[in-house]
Amino acid sequence: MPRPALPYPESRIPNPALVHVGYAVPRAGLPSPASFRRWVEAALHGAKRRKATELSIRIVDADEGRALNRDYRGKDYATNVLSFEADLPPGLRLPLIGDMVICAPVVAREAAEQGKRERDHWAHLTVHGVLHLLGYDHIEDGEAEVMEALERRILARLGIADPYAAERDG
């Protein structure tokens, strides 16, 4: 099956990404697929991912977010972003890195509580989720420092303030 045409020549972008965005909630006020693609490509570039990449992003409500978090992580509440790395059979080479789920009401609530622009929080969570799909984690303190530093650099290139500043200054 041929790959869909990109809006500009693939040779001119450092990390071509095919990003499938599905909205399970009304789209009014939510980022566009083009915004998600920009944020994904920024994360791929920041993580020095040099090859074509494909992933999907599903925007959900609190009920679906809670069900997925409960079923896959054993935590009975809606969380902001879930990342599911692709589990491909050995030897199968595809650009697919996985799927992300972002819970719209949690993003809105967190942005308001943290005094952040909602769009900036969407960008941060998209970058955060992509880094998880690439194998970054924040369970151990050392891993968290590496991942958060990378997120700050990527977001700064997008013109977005340090999302962890309030936690450090707090």
Backbone as CSV, one residue per row, in Angstrom:
resi,resn,N_x,N_y,N_z,CA_x,CA_y,CA_z,C_x,C_y,C_z
1,MET,0.849,-1.170,0.000,0.000,0.000,0.000,0.896,1.234,0.000
2,PRO,0.716,2.166,-0.929,1.574,3.344,-0.982,1.317,4.273,0.196
3,ARG,2.373,4.948,0.614,2.283,5.905,1.710,1.567,7.165,1.214
4,PRO,0.667,7.736,2.011,-0.019,8.962,1.598,0.978,10.084,1.360
5,ALA,0.660,10.954,0.416,1.538,12.069,0.088,1.631,13.023,1.272
6,LEU,2.835,13.537,1.503,3.050,14.522,2.548,2.753,15.910,1.992
7,PRO,2.451,16.862,2.848,2.126,18.197,2.363,3.338,18.929,1.776
8,TYR,4.540,18.421,1.993,5.740,18.988,1.398,6.727,17.845,1.213
9,PRO,7.746,18.005,0.373,8.647,16.893,0.064,9.318,16.323,1.312
10,GLU,9.299,15.017,1.437,9.876,14.342,2.589,11.348,14.669,2.753
11,SER,12.060,14.898,1.654,13.490,15.171,1.734,13.787,16.486,2.461
12,ARG,12.794,17.361,2.614,13.019,18.664,3.239,12.705,18.678,4.724
13,ILE,12.199,17.587,5.266,11.918,17.551,6.695,12.819,16.518,7.350
14,PRO,13.357,16.835,8.543,14.331,15.935,9.155,13.729,14.631,9.654
15,ASN,12.506,14.665,10.131,11.870,13.479,10.712,10.443,13.366,10.215
16,PRO,10.257,12.838,9.006,8.881,12.753,8.520,8.039,11.884,9.452
17,ALA,6.860,12.361,9.756,5.980,11.630,10.653,4.597,11.537,10.032
18,LEU,4.066,10.346,10.068,2.686,10.135,9.678,1.910,10.005,10.982
19,VAL,1.101,11.013,11.272,0.391,11.086,12.547,-1.097,10.976,12.274
20,HIS,-1.694,9.949,12.806,-3.137,9.736,12.671,-3.788,10.264,13.945
21,VAL,-4.694,11.218,13.819,-5.364,11.786,14.984,-6.842,11.440,14.906
22,GLY,-7.345,10.855,15.982,-8.761,10.528,16.091,-9.361,11.261,17.274
23,TYR,-10.493,11.885,17.043,-11.168,12.639,18.095,-12.409,11.866,18.537
24,ALA,-12.414,11.394,19.782,-13.580,10.730,20.350,-14.391,11.713,21.193
25,VAL,-14.081,12.989,21.040,-14.767,14.090,21.719,-14.999,15.182,20.677
26,PRO,-15.888,16.139,20.940,-16.050,17.240,19.988,-14.729,17.999,19.793
27,ARG,-14.437,18.355,18.546,-13.147,18.975,18.209,-13.049,20.455,18.544
28,ALA,-14.145,21.094,18.816,-14.133,22.543,19.072,-13.145,22.874,20.187
29,GLY,-12.211,23.777,19.891,-11.246,24.228,20.877,-10.045,23.324,21.071
30,LEU,-10.010,22.203,20.369,-8.890,21.268,20.518,-7.867,21.504,19.405
31,PRO,-6.618,21.109,19.635,-5.605,21.283,18.594,-5.957,20.509,17.326
32,SER,-5.484,21.027,16.205,-5.716,20.395,14.906,-4.721,19.261,14.686
33,PRO,-5.011,18.374,13.741,-4.029,17.344,13.393,-2.679,17.947,12.979
34,ALA,-2.691,19.109,12.311,-1.433,19.757,11.916,-0.611,20.160,13.144
35,SER,-1.267,20.624,14.200,-0.552,20.978,15.434,0.072,19.743,16.059
36,PHE,-0.697,18.655,16.139,-0.147,17.420,16.703,1.064,16.952,15.896
37,ARG,0.960,17.025,14.572,2.079,16.599,13.731,3.312,17.461,14.001
38,ARG,3.126,18.755,14.109,4.255,19.657,14.402,4.918,19.279,15.722
39,TRP,4.120,19.026,16.750,4.668,18.676,18.061,5.352,17.315,18.029
40,VAL,4.758,16.357,17.311,5.375,15.035,17.168,6.722,15.175,16.468
41,GLU,6.752,15.912,15.370,8.009,16.067,14.633,9.062,16.787,15.464
42,ALA,8.664,17.737,16.289,9.612,18.409,17.184,10.199,17.416,18.181
43,ALA,9.355,16.535,18.712,9.836,15.520,19.662,10.790,14.547,18.970
44,LEU,10.440,14.115,17.772,11.304,13.192,17.030,12.648,13.836,16.727
45,HIS,12.620,15.090,16.301,13.857,15.820,16.004,14.694,15.979,17.274
46,GLY,14.054,16.358,18.373,14.758,16.549,19.641,15.375,15.275,20.177
47,ALA,14.719,14.150,19.901,15.230,12.847,20.346,16.184,12.242,19.317
48,LYS,16.448,13.007,18.259,17.368,12.587,17.192,16.909,11.318,16.474
49,ARG,15.603,11.189,16.338,15.028,10.094,15.548,15.127,10.496,14.090
50,ARG,15.916,9.794,13.307,16.237,10.213,11.940,15.422,9.507,10.862
51,LYS,14.593,8.568,11.228,13.863,7.841,10.186,12.365,8.143,10.262
52,ALA,11.690,7.785,9.195,10.249,7.997,9.116,9.566,7.299,10.290
53,THR,8.507,7.914,10.766,7.815,7.419,11.947,6.311,7.533,11.744
54,GLU,5.593,6.560,12.280,4.133,6.581,12.224,3.586,6.295,13.617
55,LEU,2.534,7.043,13.987,1.866,6.809,15.260,0.445,7.330,15.180
56,SER,-0.346,6.921,16.142,-1.704,7.450,16.210,-1.915,8.118,17.554
57,ILE,-2.783,9.116,17.536,-3.162,9.838,18.742,-4.680,9.839,18.797
58,ARG,-5.229,9.412,19.920,-6.681,9.407,20.112,-6.996,10.374,21.251
59,ILE,-7.868,11.313,20.994,-8.293,12.287,21.997,-9.605,11.779,22.592
60,VAL,-9.616,11.592,23.913,-10.758,10.933,24.558,-11.364,11.797,25.667
61,ASP,-12.530,11.344,26.150,-13.186,11.977,27.284,-12.712,11.302,28.577
62,ALA,-13.204,11.783,29.706,-12.756,11.265,31.002,-13.139,9.805,31.210
63,ASP,-14.320,9.392,30.738,-14.738,8.003,30.931,-13.809,7.036,30.200
64,GLU,-13.510,7.336,28.939,-12.611,6.458,28.185,-11.190,6.522,28.746
65,GLY,-10.756,7.713,29.127,-9.428,7.849,29.719,-9.298,7.046,31.002
66,ARG,-10.334,7.091,31.820,-10.324,6.332,33.078,-10.320,4.831,32.801
67,ALA,-11.153,4.377,31.873,-11.219,2.945,31.555,-9.873,2.429,31.034
68,LEU,-9.251,3.177,30.157,-7.952,2.744,29.620,-6.876,2.736,30.693
69,ASN,-6.847,3.755,31.535,-5.858,3.812,32.605,-6.069,2.667,33.600
70,ARG,-7.323,2.354,33.886,-7.642,1.248,34.787,-7.250,-0.087,34.168
71,ASP,-7.612,-0.282,32.890,-7.365,-1.568,32.238,-5.889,-1.830,31.969
72,TYR,-5.137,-0.789,31.634,-3.740,-0.995,31.245,-2.724,-0.662,32.319
73,ARG,-3.107,0.175,33.280,-2.153,0.557,34.320,-2.638,0.230,35.723
74,GLY,-3.889,-0.242,35.842,-4.422,-0.585,37.153,-4.716,0.627,38.019
75,LYS,-4.889,1.808,37.398,-5.157,3.041,38.144,-6.536,3.556,37.734
76,ASP,-7.435,3.656,38.691,-8.838,3.945,38.410,-9.145,5.444,38.402
77,TYR,-8.485,6.149,37.483,-8.770,7.567,37.265,-8.304,7.921,35.853
78,ALA,-8.859,8.978,35.318,-8.424,9.450,33.996,-7.098,10.173,34.170
79,THR,-6.132,9.845,33.333,-4.828,10.498,33.363,-4.669,11.338,32.094
80,ASN,-3.652,12.169,32.048,-3.512,13.089,30.929,-3.103,12.397,29.636
81,VAL,-2.067,11.560,29.665,-1.603,10.907,28.442,-1.186,9.473,28.748
82,LEU,-1.545,8.588,27.862,-1.116,7.190,27.910,-0.389,6.888,26.609
83,SER,0.704,6.161,26.707,1.479,5.784,25.523,1.586,4.273,25.463
84,PHE,1.346,3.738,24.280,1.404,2.300,24.060,2.403,2.023,22.941
85,GLU,3.601,1.575,23.314,4.620,1.282,22.303,4.137,0.158,21.401
86,ALA,4.489,0.251,20.127,4.135,-0.799,19.171,4.841,-2.091,19.569
87,ASP,4.108,-3.171,19.531,4.650,-4.492,19.855,4.624,-5.309,18.568
88,LEU,5.634,-5.075,17.736,5.684,-5.704,16.422,6.367,-7.062,16.499
89,PRO,5.946,-8.000,15.662,6.610,-9.310,15.629,8.077,-9.155,15.229
90,PRO,8.943,-10.029,15.756,10.359,-9.960,15.389,10.530,-10.023,13.874
91,GLY,11.436,-9.202,13.371,11.736,-9.196,11.943,10.848,-8.301,11.113
92,LEU,9.726,-7.855,11.652,8.829,-6.971,10.910,9.311,-5.538,11.084
93,ARG,9.679,-4.912,9.985,10.204,-3.544,10.035,9.154,-2.574,9.489
94,LEU,8.550,-1.843,10.398,7.572,-0.814,10.054,7.951,0.468,10.780
95,PRO,7.546,1.617,10.282,7.858,2.868,10.972,6.972,3.121,12.193
96,LEU,6.037,2.204,12.480,5.079,2.383,13.565,5.781,2.339,14.923
97,ILE,5.611,3.406,15.720,6.191,3.399,17.063,5.137,3.177,18.142
98,GLY,3.862,3.386,17.825,2.834,3.107,18.813,1.656,4.047,18.745
99,ASP,0.904,4.052,19.844,-0.324,4.826,19.961,-0.288,5.646,21.243
100,MET,-0.917,6.804,21.179,-1.067,7.645,22.359,-2.541,7.963,22.550
101,VAL,-2.916,8.117,23.798,-4.266,8.544,24.157,-4.106,9.769,25.048
102,ILE,-4.778,10.849,24.679,-4.729,12.068,25.489,-6.153,12.396,25.919
103,CYS,-6.335,12.620,27.207,-7.661,12.877,27.774,-7.923,14.382,27.828
104,ALA,-8.808,14.853,26.946,-9.072,16.282,26.794,-9.486,16.978,28.095
105,PRO,-10.429,16.426,28.877,-10.813,17.156,30.088,-9.690,17.231,31.122
106,VAL,-8.827,16.229,31.159,-7.709,16.269,32.099,-6.707,17.344,31.664
107,VAL,-6.446,17.440,30.364,-5.547,18.473,29.856,-6.079,19.855,30.238
108,ALA,-7.361,20.094,30.011,-7.955,21.394,30.323,-7.871,21.689,31.820
109,ARG,-8.199,20.701,32.646,-8.167,20.897,34.103,-6.752,21.181,34.585
110,GLU,-5.789,20.386,34.131,-4.406,20.577,34.569,-3.864,21.937,34.134
111,ALA,-4.151,22.330,32.910,-3.670,23.630,32.423,-4.206,24.754,33.305
112,ALA,-5.489,24.682,33.648,-6.099,25.709,34.505,-5.472,25.690,35.898
113,GLU,-5.330,24.497,36.470,-4.752,24.382,37.814,-3.307,24.863,37.866
114,GLN,-2.563,24.630,36.799,-1.137,24.965,36.769,-0.869,26.351,36.172
115,GLY,-1.928,27.049,35.776,-1.769,28.387,35.219,-1.018,28.400,33.900
116,LYS,-1.223,27.367,33.086,-0.542,27.256,31.795,-1.537,27.502,30.671
117,ARG,-1.011,27.969,29.534,-1.857,28.032,28.345,-2.225,26.605,27.967
118,GLU,-3.495,26.390,27.668,-3.952,25.046,27.353,-3.210,24.467,26.139
119,ARG,-3.007,25.289,25.114,-2.302,24.820,23.915,-0.876,24.365,24.256
120,ASP,-0.202,25.096,25.136,1.145,24.709,25.554,1.122,23.368,26.284
121,HIS,0.087,23.154,27.081,-0.010,21.885,27.813,-0.267,20.722,26.836
122,TRP,-1.092,20.964,25.821,-1.304,19.941,24.784,0.034,19.594,24.124
123,ALA,0.798,20.622,23.783,2.093,20.396,23.138,3.012,19.596,24.060
124,HIS,3.058,19.978,25.337,3.916,19.280,26.282,3.526,17.809,26.398
125,LEU,2.251,17.545,26.540,1.822,16.152,26.707,2.047,15.332,25.445
126,THR,1.939,15.965,24.289,2.231,15.264,23.038,3.709,14.906,22.981
127,VAL,4.573,15.865,23.263,6.012,15.604,23.285,6.335,14.524,24.312
128,HIS,5.762,14.633,25.493,5.976,13.668,26.576,5.591,12.256,26.128
129,GLY,4.417,12.144,25.514,3.952,10.840,25.050,4.835,10.253,23.963
130,VAL,5.284,11.085,23.029,6.173,10.606,21.963,7.472,10.087,22.569
131,LEU,8.017,10.809,23.532,9.257,10.342,24.156,9.063,8.993,24.838
132,HIS,7.903,8.785,25.453,7.607,7.451,26.009,7.616,6.397,24.896
133,LEU,7.007,6.720,23.764,6.977,5.760,22.651,8.378,5.446,22.131
134,LEU,9.304,6.355,22.331,10.693,6.153,21.899,11.545,5.491,22.985
135,GLY,10.913,5.145,24.120,11.624,4.414,25.164,12.071,5.224,26.359
136,TYR,11.799,6.515,26.373,12.159,7.336,27.535,11.157,7.080,28.653
137,ASP,11.620,7.218,29.893,10.734,7.016,31.030,11.139,7.950,32.165
138,HIS,10.337,7.975,33.208,10.609,8.852,34.344,10.328,8.161,35.666
139,ILE,10.471,6.847,35.690,10.235,6.090,36.924,11.376,6.338,37.910
140,GLU,12.595,6.219,37.443,13.769,6.474,38.279,14.138,7.950,38.173
141,ASP,14.713,8.514,39.232,15.071,9.933,39.241,15.999,10.306,38.085
142,GLY,17.001,9.491,37.815,17.937,9.781,36.727,17.249,9.796,35.370
143,GLU,16.353,8.836,35.157,15.586,8.792,33.902,14.712,10.040,33.780
144,ALA,14.085,10.422,34.884,13.201,11.590,34.885,13.976,12.850,34.524
145,GLU,15.179,13.003,35.073,15.989,14.189,34.773,16.327,14.256,33.289
146,VAL,16.709,13.117,32.706,17.047,13.080,31.280,15.822,13.413,30.433
147,MET,14.691,12.776,30.741,13.481,12.977,29.953,12.977,14.416,30.080
148,GLU,12.954,14.946,31.291,12.461,16.308,31.493,13.375,17.339,30.830
149,ALA,14.678,17.129,30.865,15.606,18.059,30.202,15.358,18.057,28.695
150,LEU,15.134,16.878,28.132,14.849,16.775,26.704,13.520,17.459,26.373
151,GLU,12.509,17.247,27.198,11.218,17.915,26.990,11.382,19.430,27.018
152,ARG,12.141,19.945,27.976,12.343,21.398,28.071,13.009,21.939,26.812
153,ARG,14.034,21.234,26.297,14.722,21.691,25.078,13.780,21.680,23.880
154,ILE,13.017,20.616,23.727,12.082,20.504,22.597,11.032,21.601,22.679
155,LEU,10.456,21.787,23.853,9.409,22.798,24.011,9.965,24.203,23.826
156,ALA,11.183,24.450,24.269,11.798,25.774,24.074,11.926,26.079,22.591
157,ARG,12.275,25.071,21.781,12.369,25.284,20.330,11.005,25.613,19.729
158,LEU,9.944,25.195,20.407,8.586,25.506,19.965,8.081,26.823,20.564
159,GLY,8.916,27.482,21.363,8.517,28.737,21.987,7.644,28.553,23.209
160,ILE,7.765,27.396,23.860,6.924,27.072,25.017,7.797,27.056,26.271
161,ALA,7.320,27.707,27.312,8.063,27.814,28.575,8.250,26.452,29.232
162,ASP,9.228,26.378,30.101,9.542,25.172,30.872,8.302,24.714,31.642
163,PRO,7.767,23.538,31.326,6.551,23.090,32.013,6.816,22.634,33.455
164,TYR,8.096,22.447,33.823,8.434,21.973,35.158,8.916,23.103,36.060
165,ALA,8.957,24.324,35.584,9.491,25.448,36.359,8.759,25.642,37.680
166,ALA,7.438,25.573,37.660,6.656,25.788,38.878,6.958,24.722,39.924
167,GLU,7.185,23.478,39.483,7.493,22.395,40.421,8.831,22.647,41.114
168,ARG,9.827,23.131,40.344,11.152,23.384,40.913,11.148,24.627,41.793
169,ASP,10.369,25.628,41.379,10.359,26.889,42.109,9.412,26.870,43.310
170,GLY,8.449,25.928,43.255,7.337,25.867,44.160,7.593,25.739,45.568
